[in-house]
């Protein structure tokens, strides 16, 4: 856990600087709106056996959506739509040869790794004479993945929505820009996002596991918990924003005079939940 905490803190510090730079750039720089005329969408499906309690690693492309759902089978089912854009069919053929993903597996670890024009090292190794005019063209992969319920997840994403539900295990997640929805009841969660929002829904009165650490450089965190929930909460907004709690059992929380911080134990305590935002709002509310 200590190594994860150090990794998470370092990543959050980098994302905090990145978010500040991106927001400033968006205010100053005009957008280039040219979009290639042709679009090609291909569908791919893979099914692999993976024992309960194993690890799934996902390394996404710069733009993607990732949906992960738990199911009662010791298999990982990967469905993906790969969307490419270019001005000619010949260019689409060239892009299709490199913009994709590969699966790498051993006895207890499956890796889903994107490859493509965004990866300079990959392009140097497999496509040294690839046309430079095609390197910056937009493309994306939309993943829908079903996994065993007891599983560890390690997700490294770029821009795009992420949804995870019905799994129990260690979840490590990072994204540069994402609206993320999580519906979890246990394990160890560590999520770091540069720009976007994260909603954590806990549909149980106690968390089975260590707890959760969520960090967003610029954006909002929404936490929904049921009545009678037990846990220890620490929430902090580092710069502009506030901690907004409408959950009645947090009414007597230790807040001092700063609306940007909250520290409280509710129910009988237990799992630790730590939420940090650079600029934005942290909202903790009762599940409807």
N, C-alpha and C positions, 0 to 999 in steps of 0.2 A: 504493500500500500504506500510506503514512503516513496518508492521510485515513481509510482503513478502520480503522487501528489506533486513531486518535483517537476515531472513532465507536464502535468496539467498547468502548474503555475507559470512555467516558462512559456508554454504555448499561449496562455492567456495574456501575458505581458506583450508578446509579439503581436497578437491579434488586437490588443488595445491600441498599439501604435498604428497598425494597419488600418483599423477602423477610422481613426482620426485622419489619416492621410487620404483614404478613399472618400470620406465625406467632403473634405476640402477640395479634392480633385473634381468631384461631381458638381460642386458649386462653380468652379472656374472653367472647366473644359467642356466644349461642345461635344455632343455625341455624333459618331459616324453612323449614319442610318442605312448605308447600303447593305442590302440583303441579297445573297445569290438567288437566282431565279428558280432553280430546280431543287426539289426535295426528294430524297429517297429514304424510305423507312423499311427496315428489315426486322424480322422477329426471330429470336433465338431461344431455344429451350434446352436446359441441361438438368439431369437428375443424378445426384451422387449420394451414396451411403455415407453417413457420418454418425458416429456413436454418440449417445447421450453424454452431455458434459464436455463435449469437444469445443473447438474454437473455430469461428468463422471470421475471416478478415476480408474486408471490402476496401479496395482502393479505387475510388471513383474517378471519372474524367472531370474536367473543369465544370461542365454542366451536366446535371443528372437529377433524377428523382429516385429515392430508395424507399421501398416499402417492405418491411419485414414482419412476418406473422409466425407465431409459434403453432405447431401442430403435433399430433401424437404419433409421429413416425420418426424413425432414426434415419431420416433422409433430408437432404437439402434440395429443394426444387427451385431452380432459377429460371425465371422468364424475363426476357429483356427485349425492348424495342430500341433499335439503334437508328437515330435520325441524322442524316448527312445533308449538307447543303453545298451546292456548287453551281457553276454556270453552264456546264456541259456534262453529258453522260460519261465522256471519257474521264473527266475530272472526278466524277462520282466513283468510277471504277477504281481509280488510284487511291482515293480516300478510303474506300471500303476495304482495301487490302491492309490498312494500318490502323484505322479507327475502329476498335472492337474491344473485346476483353478475353482474357484467358483464365483457365482454372488450373490451380496447382494444389495438389492434395497429398497428404500422408495419412497415417492411421487415425490421428485425432485432430487434424487441422486442415481446413479447406480455405483456400485463398481465391478470391475473385478480384482480378487485377486488370484495370483498364490499360490499354495501350493506344498510342496515337500521336498525332502531330504536336500535342502539348508536351510530350516527353522528349527532350533533346537527346538524351543518351540513347533512348530506344531508336530514334530516327537515325542517329549516326551509325548504329549497329546493323540496321536492316534496310534502310532506304537513304543512302548517302546522296543520291542524285534526285531526290524528291523535289518537285517544283516548289520553289520558295513562295510563289504566289498562292499556293494552296495551304500553307502552314497555318494561317490565321483564320481560316474559314470556320464558322460556327458548326458545332455538332453536339449531340447529347445522347445519353443512354438512360432509359427509364427502366429501373429494376423493380421486379416484384418477386420476393424471395420468401419461401416457407422453410422453417427450420425446426429442429426438435425443441421442445419447451425448455429443457435444461441445456443451456448453451452459453458460451462466452462470445461476445461480439466485439470486434475492433474495427471501427468504421472511420475512414479518412475520406471526406467528401469535399467538393468544391462548392458550387452554387446550386441551390435547388432544394425542394422539400424533402424531409425525412420523416418516416413514420415507423414506429416500432411498437408492437403489442404482443402480449401473450408469451413472453419469454422470461426465464429466471436464470440469472447468472451475472457475470461481470460484463458491463457494457462500457466500452471506451469509445467516445465519439468526438470527432472534431470536424468543423466545416467552416469555410470562409464566409459563406452567406447562405442562410437557411431559415425557413420556417419549419420547426421540428415539433412533432407531436409524439409523446411517449405515454403509453398506458402500461404501467408496470406495478408489480406487487412485491418485488424483492431483488436481492443481489447487491451488487456494488455498481453504482452509476457514476461515471465521470464524463461530463459533456462540456465542450468548449466551442463557442461560436463567435466569430468576429462580428458579423452584422446579421440581425434577424430577430427571431423570437423562438421561445421554447415553451411548450405547454406540457407539464407533467401531471398526469392523472393517476391517482393511486386508489383503486377501487376496493381497498381492504383497510381494516381498522389498525393494522400494524404492518410494518415493513419487515419481511423475512430476509435479513441480511445486514450489512454494515451501514448502508445509507446511500446518500447521493450528494455529489458536488457538481453544481452547474454554474458556468461562467459565460457571460455574454459581454463583449466589449461595448457594443452599441445596439440596444434593443430591449425587449421585455421578457420577463419570466413569469409565467402563470402557473400556479400550483393549486390543484383541486384535490381536497382530501375529504373523506366522509366524516360525519358526526361521530365523536368518540374516538378519534384517531389518537395514537400515542407516538411521540417522537420528540427529538430535540432540534430546534430550528435556530439557525443564524443566517440573517440576511443583511446585505450591505450594498448600497449604491455609492460608488466611489466619487462620482462627480455630479452631474445634473440628473435629478429625478427623485423618486421616493419609494419607500416600502409601504404598500397599501394592503392592509389585512382586514378583511371583513369577516374572518373566521372568529366566531364569538369567544372561543377558548383562548384566543391570543389577545383578548382585550386587556389583560393585566400584564402583558409582556414588558420586559425590561427594555425601554426605548430611550430613556433620557429625554433630551430636548431635540434630538436630531431625527427628523422624519426619514432619514436615509438609512437608519439601522434598526435592527430588531434582533433580540435574543430571547428565546423562551423555550420552556419545556411544557408540553401539553400531555394530558393523560398521565401515564406512568413513565413517560420518556422512552428511551430505547435507541433506535436508529438515529444517526446524525444526518441532518440535511443542511447543506451550506450553499447559499445562493449569492452570487456576486454579479453586479452589473456595473459597467463603466458609466454609461449614460442611458437612462431608461427607467422602467418601473418594474418592481417585483411585487406581484399580487398573490396573496395566499387566501383562498376562499373555500367555502363549503361546497362540496360536490352536490349537484342537483339530482 
